[in-house]
């Protein structure tokens, strides 16, 4: 696919982009619908990244994403084969990030895990109709059931509950990855301000800020990802630079 989500042809025709033309980005998906290699791909080092559209890379070539750049740098430094699996999806919540890690880790068995926590106000919910709903404040679903679910979440959610939900997800992920080499980042600079006393700060690399824009003019661009790559790489070296991955 050449267009996806907020990266659509009509928007490009209105705004253009200084780096990427209308045929410069391709979205290729594996058999399970993720923008990465197949899950049975063999490699010396296996990297797993999870998050929302920032990790999936809306509006960017796959090679420009921070985790893909990390994998390429690791290949060069270690002279080993590296596969980078990308479980990012547009509009998902920290609930999704936590759930998908529980499901993916026993199967993919990654050596390195990168978690980019997304907006704390998002939620994941399964309705009585067995519909998996992604609550994303400010984005209204087209169907009646989805709108009804959103209405209830609008009434129940608060900034305090957002922090509590982030705390639950972070602690679950921290425990789940306790035996892994893992690092994490966020989509917002103040994402963890209220939780700093309850986090492993040695694994936190910062946030994916917007230094430049992707082709959709909504997501961080290639320089933004390059900046985050540098911080992931430096923290990786500081923590485990001399380790041998098993």
C-alpha positions in Angstrom: 0.0 0.0 0.0 1.2 3.5 -0.8 -1.3 5.3 1.6 -2.5 4.5 5.1 -4.5 6.1 7.9 -3.6 9.8 8.1 -1.1 9.5 5.3 -3.6 9.8 2.5 -3.3 11.0 -1.1 -5.7 13.8 -0.8 -3.8 15.3 2.1 -0.5 14.9 0.3 -1.9 16.7 -2.8 -2.8 19.7 -0.6 0.4 19.9 1.5 3.1 17.9 -0.3 6.3 17.1 1.6 9.9 18.3 1.4 11.4 14.8 1.5 8.8 12.2 0.4 6.9 12.1 -2.8 3.7 10.2 -3.5 5.5 7.0 -4.5 8.4 7.1 -1.9 6.6 5.2 0.9 5.3 1.7 0.8 3.5 -0.1 3.6 4.2 -3.8 3.5 2.7 -6.2 6.0 3.4 -9.7 7.0 0.9 -12.5 7.1 -0.4 -11.3 10.5 -0.9 -7.7 9.4 2.2 -6.1 11.0 4.6 -3.9 9.2 7.7 -6.1 9.5 9.2 -9.4 8.5 7.4 -12.7 9.0 7.4 -14.0 12.5 9.2 -17.1 11.6 12.2 -15.2 10.3 15.5 -16.5 11.7 18.2 -14.2 12.9 21.1 -14.1 15.4 19.4 -11.2 17.3 15.6 -10.7 17.5 14.2 -7.2 18.3 10.6 -6.6 19.2 9.1 -3.1 19.1 5.6 -2.2 20.2 3.5 1.0 20.4 1.0 3.0 18.4 1.3 4.6 14.9 4.6 6.3 16.0 6.2 2.8 16.1 4.3 1.5 13.1 5.6 4.5 11.2 2.7 6.3 9.6 4.0 8.7 6.9 7.5 7.3 6.9 9.5 4.6 5.0 10.1 1.6 7.1 13.9 2.2 7.0 13.5 5.6 8.7 11.9 4.2 11.9 14.0 4.3 15.1 13.9 0.6 15.7 14.7 -0.3 12.1 17.7 2.1 12.3 18.7 0.5 15.6 18.6 -3.0 13.9 20.7 -1.7 11.0 23.3 -0.2 13.4 23.4 -3.4 15.4 24.0 -5.4 12.2 27.0 -3.2 11.4 28.4 -3.2 14.9 28.0 -6.9 15.7 28.3 -8.3 12.2 25.3 -10.5 13.0 21.9 -11.0 11.4 19.1 -9.0 13.1 15.3 -9.1 12.6 13.2 -6.2 13.8 9.6 -7.1 14.5 7.2 -4.2 14.6 3.9 -4.7 16.6 2.9 -1.0 16.4 -0.7 -0.3 15.2 -2.4 3.1 14.7 -4.6 4.4 17.5 -3.8 1.6 20.0 -3.5 2.1 23.8 -1.1 1.1 26.5 -3.7 -1.6 27.3 -2.9 -3.1 23.8 0.8 -2.7 24.3 0.7 -4.7 27.5 -1.7 -7.4 26.1 0.2 -7.9 22.9 3.5 -8.3 24.8 2.0 -11.1 26.9 0.9 -12.9 23.7 4.0 -12.3 21.6 6.9 -12.9 24.0 6.5 -16.7 24.4 6.2 -17.1 20.7 8.8 -14.6 19.3 11.3 -14.9 22.2 13.0 -11.6 21.4 16.5 -10.7 22.8 15.7 -7.0 22.9 12.3 -5.3 23.4 11.5 -1.6 22.8 8.3 -0.2 24.3 7.0 3.2 23.2 4.2 4.0 25.6 1.4 5.9 23.9 -1.2 8.5 25.1 -2.4 7.6 28.6 -6.1 8.5 27.8 -6.5 5.7 25.4 -8.2 2.4 26.5 -9.0 -1.1 25.2 -12.4 -2.6 25.9 -14.4 -5.6 24.8 -18.1 -5.0 24.6 -21.0 -7.3 25.5 -21.3 -7.9 21.7 -17.7 -9.3 21.8 -16.5 -6.2 19.9 -12.9 -5.1 20.6 -13.1 -1.4 20.9 -10.2 1.1 21.0 -11.1 4.2 23.0 -9.2 7.2 21.6 -10.4 10.5 23.1 -11.3 13.0 20.3 -11.7 10.2 17.6 -15.2 9.1 17.1 -15.9 5.6 15.6 -18.4 5.4 12.8 -20.6 2.7 14.2 -23.3 3.0 16.9 -21.9 0.5 19.4 -18.5 2.2 19.2 -20.0 5.6 19.8 -21.9 4.3 22.8 -18.8 2.8 24.3 -17.0 6.1 23.7 -19.8 8.0 25.5 -19.3 5.9 28.6 -15.6 6.3 28.6 -15.9 10.0 28.1 -17.9 10.1 31.3 -15.7 7.8 33.4 -12.2 8.7 32.4 -10.1 11.4 34.1 -6.5 12.5 34.1 -6.1 10.7 37.5 -7.5 7.4 36.1 -5.2 7.8 33.1 -2.2 7.9 35.4 -3.5 4.8 37.3 -4.0 2.9 34.1 -0.6 3.8 32.9 0.9 2.7 36.2 -0.9 -0.7 35.9 0.3 -1.2 32.4 3.9 -0.1 33.1 4.2 -2.4 36.2 2.8 -5.4 34.3 5.2 -4.8 31.4 8.1 -4.2 33.8 7.4 -7.6 35.5 6.9 -9.4 32.2 10.2 -8.1 30.8 12.2 -8.5 34.0 14.5 -11.1 32.3 14.7 -9.3 29.0 17.0 -6.5 27.7 14.3 -3.9 27.4 14.1 -0.1 27.0 11.2 2.2 26.8 10.2 5.7 25.6 6.9 7.7 25.3 5.0 9.8 22.8 4.8 12.8 25.3 7.5 14.5 27.3 5.5 14.5 30.6 4.1 11.0 30.2 5.8 9.6 33.4 6.0 12.8 35.5 3.6 11.4 38.1 5.2 7.9 38.1 8.9 8.7 38.3 9.2 7.1 41.8 7.8 3.8 40.6 9.8 3.3 37.4 13.1 1.9 36.3 14.6 5.1 35.1 17.7 3.4 33.9 15.7 1.9 31.0 13.9 5.2 30.0 15.3 6.9 27.0 12.9 9.9 26.7 10.1 10.6 24.2 9.7 10.7 20.5 9.4 14.4 20.0 8.5 16.2 16.8 11.7 17.7 15.4 10.3 17.3 11.9 7.1 15.8 10.3 6.3 12.7 8.4 4.5 12.8 5.0 1.1 13.0 6.7 2.2 16.2 8.6 0.9 14.6 11.9 3.6 12.1 13.0 7.3 12.6 13.8 9.5 12.7 10.8 12.9 11.0 10.0 15.0 13.4 12.0 12.8 12.8 15.0 13.3 9.0 14.7 17.0 9.5 14.2 17.2 11.5 17.5 15.3 8.8 19.4 17.5 6.1 17.8 20.6 7.8 19.2 19.1 7.8 22.7 18.1 4.2 22.5 21.5 3.2 21.2 23.4 5.2 23.9 21.2 3.7 26.7 21.6 0.2 25.2 25.4 0.6 25.3 25.3 2.0 28.8 23.3 -0.9 30.1 24.3 -3.9 28.1 27.0 -2.8 25.7 29.4 -5.6 26.6 26.8 -8.3 27.0 26.5 -11.4 24.8 22.9 -12.0 23.6 21.8 -15.6 24.1 
